[in-house]
Structures are given as structure tokens and as C-alpha cells.
Amino acid sequence: MNRRTTSELIDAAMGRIPCDLVIRNAEVVDVCNKETFRADVYIYKGFIAGFDGERTAKEEYDAKGRYLLPGLIDAHCHIESSHLSPSEFSDAVVPCGTTTVIADPHEICNVTGLDGMEYMLKSSENIPLSVFLMFPSCVPATPFEHAGAILNAPEIEKFIDNPRVLGLGEMMNYPGVASCDETVMAKLKTAYCRRKNIDGHAPSITGPALDGYAAAGITTDHECETPEELHDKIRKGMYVMLREGTACRNVLQLLPGVNERNSSRLLFCTDDRQPQSIVRDGHVNYGVSLAIQNGLDPITAIAIASLNAAQCYHLDDRGMIAPGKRADFILTSSIDKGIKPEEVFILGRKAASDGKIILKAPHTEPENVSGRMDVKDFSEKKLSLRPGTDHVRVIDIIPGGVVTGKGEAWIKRDPEGEWIHEDDKDILKLAVIERHHGTGNAATALIRGYGMRHGAVAVSIAHDSHNIIVIGDNDHDMAAAVRKLISIGGGMTMFKDGKELGTHQLEIAGLMTDKRLEEVTACLDEMHDTAKKELQISSGIDPFMTLCFMALPVIPALKLTDCGLFDVESFAFTDIGIKE
């Protein structure tokens, strides 16, 4: 608010001028005192003026005794994981009660660099959903793969003073922090100097290692997996995020460690949430509801999803229902069994009702972020796999997460040493093809647990550098799938016996699309059905999301990048063949 608006709001609060709107008969959720109270809520120019009293309002709305609670805040998400543009993402999540997100555009910046940051800021500027960004701290995530850009302190300096950039995104380079790497420390300094947040990414880091990480000024962590880890990180002064994404889901794991004494240091986040999950189950409200249904006090859960996030990220104009705060709120009949938003208001205007968006976001044409496919000299020969021995290392898929096992197997090879697929073994070929700089890089490995019966699946979403990743039992279908993605600028596709089974185009950086939510979910639903029926991919395995994380060399144990098979535990490349 500017000075004039503040003066007017004071006049409205004092009853000297009429308010714009009053919400009558509301059961207000007070996240500060952790209680509810019945009141009329007065609103002026999108901000709360006060409760009850001798005031007038130009418009009245009867809440009919329903609960009025603050709009929900997603403390850490990647909009790119929804496959949607920011405007369409707004239309998707606002009906779920999410009114603010702190987004890390790590994915698009790994493909398009500063062009991606520009696009995310511009396309989310004038939409109903409040979108704040964290500048990605790890582009590339590691030096063990080729990303589309390299962003260091000089690049961060160009954006860090933007008021919608709240700090530095998840610092995945723990070794760099621990060793006081000069490049890492320069990045951290950009946030230190401005007293802005630094988000963490610290799976299984404990003891002195965690002390050093926290001493670096890192504020949050969303990679917590046990109640003990939650307590340890809170003890070290960090906020811990209760994450409920599509692949990574930690709310139920962490809930036994949550109590009234530490709840002020907790946040809710979605991290990576697919469009089908949003449509089917909701957004932040899903994680909040899950916690409530499993014993967490409803008002405590609501406070974690609103007040705590606002305080953590210094968003002083929101997070509670109080005078001077934004009139971002939800109306719902009950909070005892979860949060089902019936109506959502943003700045005092009804934005959604009964799960349908009313305030649709204006569209922004993508600029400088499409057609990012620079693949050099790709051919079927690039998919050759000659391990040099019959005893090999295998990436073992572990259903329900992104961690993989470090497996071994005995295979067959042809006279030239080429791997031969065996129908009675659930072992397939995996390949990663570099798509950013025309290096011609392509690496292959073996993977177990996907369950596919003849064919190939390829995606251009491959965390974190987002090269093309393809899985299959034969090189012909794998090559056809790769060529399809190159021709359309990225997305997801399936082939069998040389025939295209289905394709979902993601023309924005190979990660997102301008299509509507309904069109995206319909396409993905059809592709999932086809993957199960035609390719017989194992139940419990998401045919596309599983692939997206098989090139992530910061999550144990074995992963494949465009440079080769990577052992995350030893932090070094390793051979596929095992020498006796």
C-alpha cells in the first residue's frame, strides 16, 4: 500500500468513510491466537479494515456462519512441474485456496537461463495468484551434466533486488557450502547483503555437517524425511517444510514430530505437483487436509500454511485475517476434517467458487523460451550400449520416490558386445541425450523395475538439467521417440513397433505449455492409460515422472546424465560393467 491508501484504510477502519465490502456472519480463523471468533469482516480497496463496529459498506456478503481463513501459501514450488504457464497455473490452484506461492524457477532457468527468469517474472506479474520467485542457486545443479545455462553471482545480482524476488533458491550444492567454495559463497553473499532468504536442500544432513549448512544462513529445508530429522533441523534454527507433491510426499512421515512447541517453525509446500494431482486432490489444501485428518489441530495446520510462511519470507501484508492485511481468504463450511474451499477471495474480490476459477489470469505470450532443442548428430547409433562384461551395474527403481537403488545383474551380449534385451528380465536401456549446446553427448545405462513390455518412452523433463531422457527395449523405438521430441520442441512421447502411441507437447522450454489445464490433464490421462495398456508399465510406477528423476545426480544412488552413469554416493562417474 502507498501512503494515500494507508490513510484511506485508516479512515475506513475508523468508520469515517464507507468500506467497499463487508463479509457478514463469518467464523474467523485467528491464526495468531489459535482460535476462532464470530465477526463481520470489513474490506477496503482489497485490504481488511476491521471487524464489527459502527461502519458502513457499499456491498454485503453473507458468510452464513462459515469459516473465514487466510489464503494458503505454498512455501516452495516449481510451477514448471505443473506443465502449465503461470497464468494457467493461477487458474488451477486459486480454486484450491492457494493465493500465494514462493516459486523457484530452477527448471526453466536450467534450460533457458536468464530468459527463463524474465519470462516467469513477466508472465506472473498481473495475475490473481501472488507469485514470488527465488533466484535459482544451482544452475547447473552439478558439474556432472550439461545444462542450458550457467548462473553465478553476477547473474543473480541482475534480479535479486526485484521486490518479487525473495532470495536465493534451494542450495543443493552442500559440498560447496561445506568447503566454502568461492563461487557458492559469492552466490550466498548476494542474499546476505540484502537480508533475503536462502532456501535449503539438505536430505539426510545431520550433526556438524548440518551445523555448517545452517551457519551459512540457509533458512529452510524441504527434503526432511523423519521426525528426528525435523527436530534436528528446527533445533538448528531452520524452518522445515511439510511437502506433499506428486512423487515426494512427506506429510505423514513427518507428522509424528509436529507439536505445538515447534509448529511455528513449519511450512507447507508442494515442490513438484503434477496437473492431475491438482485437479484430483488439490494443491496446498491437500497437504493441510492430510495433516488434519491424521491428528494435527486444524487451526495449527492453517497457521502453518499461512502465518508461518508469511513470517518466514517477510511477506508482512498477508498470512492472517487482521486489519491492514490483504483480503486474501477462503470461505468453507468446515475445517475439522480438512480444507475444502467453497469460495476464494483475493484482494477482496471473489476469485473462485465451488472449485471453479472466476478471476481468470491474463495470458502472456512466451518470449525467448521456446524451441530450445540444439541436438547435434543424433542417430540410432548414439544409443549403443556395450558394457564390456556380462556383469553390470543397474539403476534400480524404488517405487514411490526419486531415490534409486544400486543394483547388479547378469546380462547377454551379441558377438559385437552389444546388450541384448531379454523378455523374461525387467531390465531396459536408459539413455540421456544432451539438448542445449549441440555437444553431441549421449550416454546409456541399464535400469530395472519399470516393467515395460516392448516400446519406448521419452521426455524432455529430466531434473535438473532437462536433457532428453528415453527408456526402451529396442533402439528403433527409442530413436523414434527422441526424434519426435526434437521436432516438437520437447514434451513426452511413446512409441511401439515404430508407431507413435501418444505425445504431449511442452513447447515452453520443453517443460511447460500454453494449453489450458483441462486440455493438459485430458492428454496426460490418455497417455497414462496408453502407457499401462500398450506398454504394460508396472503398476505403482508413473511412466513419465519416474523418468524425469532418473537423471538427477544429487539424489542417491545411481543416476544417468549425458556424461555417463553417476554414483551419487561416491559423487563420481562409474562404469556400467563390473570387472571381476
Buried (B, 14 or more C-beta within 10 A) or exposed (E): BEEEEEEBBBBBBEBEBBBBBBBBBBBBBBBEEBEBEEBBBBBBBBBBBBBEEEBEBEEEBEBEEBBBBBBBBBBBBBBBBBBBBBBBBBBBBBBBBBBBBBBBBBBBBBBBBBBBBBBBBBBBEEBBBBBBBBBBBBBBBBEBBBBBBEBBBEBBBEBBEEEEBBBBBBBBBBEBBBEEBEEBBBBBBBBBEEEBBBBBBBBEBBEEBBEBBBEBBBBBBBBBBBBEBBBBBBEBEBBBBBBBBBBBBBBBBBBEBBEEEBBBBBBBBBBBBBBBBBBEBBBBBBBBBBBBBEEBBBBBBBBBBBBBBBBBBEBEEBBBBBBBBBBBBBBBEEBEEBBBBBBBBBBBBBBBBEEEBBBBBEEBEBEBBBBBBEBEEBEBEBBBBBBEBBBBBBBBBEEEBBBBBBBEBEBEBEEEBEBEBEEEBBBBBBBBBBBBBEBEBBBBBBBBBBBBEBBBBBBBBBBBBBBBBBBBBBBBBBBBBBBBBBEBBBBBBBBBEEEEBBBBBBBBBBBBBBBBBEEBBBBBBEBBEBBBEBBEBBEEBBBBBBBBBBBBBBBBBBBBBBBBBBBBEEEEBBBBBBEE
